[in-house]
Amino acid sequence: MTEIDFALSQESDTDKIELVGTVLWNKSHKAGHFTKLSKAEQNFVFIDIFESEINNNGLFGFFYNTSGEYAHEVLQAFQDIDAHKTALIINDAISIFEALPIPKDIIERRRIILKSKDYLSSHWSKLDDALINVNEDIVTLMIAYIAARKTDFEY
């Protein structure tokens, strides 16, 4: 039994996701960076990064912090797991950004954000509420995505 099979065999969906996350973060540490993981594994990590940032600092924090470097990859990850409602909200959050694609450089991104802070904060706050109220089970979608691509998650 692989570590991913073991993770997916857990009774609780939360336990499944937490174990997969542990496996992938350990794997990324050994590889040197999570961007060296498979595309499917990276999608998991992008969603994990986004969810963590959103739960702590909302969209403003996501874009302002280092996580904002991956804004477009996060959008693609949600599309890839068929979380289309969430992806639409993220796309809306990206689309109001002054410079597209969103700069990878944190200093450049922060300069743009601070220049339009009130405007962006107002819009992102509304989208934070939309993310909270979206009727989409990301955990279930992610588990289905992992199960369908188990060979991409081998460790």
Secondary structure, DSSP 8 states (H G I E B T S, - for coil): --HHHHHHTSSSHHHHHHHHHHHHHHHHHHHSSGGGS-HHHHHHHHHHHHHHHHHHHHHHHHHHSGGGGGHHHHHHHHHHTT-HHHHHHHHHHHHTSSSSS--SSHHHHHHHHHHTHHHHHHHHHHHHHHHHH----HHHHHHHHHHHTGGGG--
